[in-house]
């Protein structure tokens, strides 16, 4: 029954609400009460904790007093001098506490029973769900022929002038994610009749997902809309919008940065780094707005994205560069950071290579670009990283690799994570625009957890190409003869280049006890996976860049056992990490190295502490400051004269 | 919440002294003229069954008031039954619930 639910809502103030309904009201004393009654009973009946906000817009007929007299605990009346409908809704949104915010007209012209369909659309991933009288399936009752013709023409013109694709921009029944509404209304300036168009205009420019939900709708006979007069006003507002917002974000808000990266919940390489780099940058006072241009995901997975994440490019799509450039053109950031390794845009040569042209093109089209390069062609073992093939192909790939490294160096700036890379780019390519930006630790680490009672070896990553676990399992078999309790945890999934690899390994070694395969480790489970081990093993036969896993081992105070090769050795040398070493591909050597840590708690603690101290000394948020310093120089926002900025603009 | 109709259906049963009106849908300004045409003239005993009415706006409420007053003036009996929660609340907060002949 909904009446008892209404009584409960009427009498008990809710400390937290998931839904706020904002009703703008101007001289509505004659018709608002039945509407509020319908809302109160219907919405309370859904069980959603909600609040009702009536935003009175300077009514002279006592609307505010009439509504204010209702003894409803979760109703608020906002009083304000007359500004127009947009101002009234804005004040309501500012006061709203809900995760979802609906604004609805005082005449219940869209029946409130349509609300669950809008809520479903937002919970399925839309940022904004707008009731649409035009979408397929919508039903209009009582709409006059004049209004039909006028609104049809307006729609076409609006789309042309603003890029807003919604068929029905004016329906007074729109549901927003709360943070989206607050952000859009903070930036919106129109107080009058066209305020919803402005919201949709800003939403379209931000690339937000706006879905139209067909709703039933009744055109109130005394509706305060004069089709002809209002159309003229509407057009003037459309033109004003273009002038107002046409030149990107207003300055003085701080930098607007875009980051092109693979992004969780997608599982492509560097996804976690992209997430954390974006987070620490967004937290900087100099940064006003972040736009993340991420890889597209199979259906449904994009639903949980924050509003500033745009899924615009696809792994192995040769058009990714174009899609990123278009998105940059729309978002107009002050600068763009590319979080890349050589195979970020694909594991097929053509799309991978074309994607690497994007930073150069972005710069050419006017967006200062910084490329953070996590590996170099020169240091990638093509065979083992999955780009192998016959020797001729490898040779061709190598020379193209040099070409595309040059293309990447055509970014305004290139950052790499290892001093050796900086040196190589400067010496081999004569690059002047390369700087060092160490990997950094994602979060300032908490004190490490105690070691587990059972000696546990963990390896972490995406397996199947240069990270392979066969030798590690052989080493584990050897360890079991020394301590039958020993456990091995293989944490992570197959690389996209080697689907089915781990399942094959699991079947092949089904006879070896005490092995756990965790599958893909979600971000929130990472701390537990590291804390539950005694030591982290790196069973690599090649490396492709600074090791995120070694930084994580440090963050959680765990030692490492690794081959003394390539970039891993660099990290040990340059940043002060500590590890036990083994001969690559040698199971006995690996078992011995692991045993030196497992058999001696003091050694495990010494390595773990050393790594934890290194990790604590360089959090990613500090590294982000290095970027900002370069970016401010690049975009001319640094205090004082800046020769580089002039050069960048030239 | 099921999707409510945006129009009104009125089912009329009329005997010598009895008039029974079954309403379902939305009784708003668009629907009031049709509703009144079906209800008038009232009979000696009139029953308004609002069991299917999902929303009633101010015009709908005003139409009810008009029928009740017409019946009283003519010494006829009129009763309203099956008022749904949303409509009931609308009547309550407009002060009509206490004065309408709800049974």
Interface residues (C-beta under 8 A of the other chain):
Chain A: X1 X2 X3 X6 X30 X31 X33 X34 X35 X36 X37 X38 X40 X41 X42 X45 X46 X70 X107 X108 X111 X112 X113 X114 X115 X116 X117 X139 X141 X142 X216 X217 X218 X220 X221 X222
Chain B: X1 X2 X3 X4 X5 X6 X7 X26 X28 X29 X30 X54 X55 X56 X57 X58 X60 X61 X85 X86 X87 X88 X89 X90 X92 X93 X94
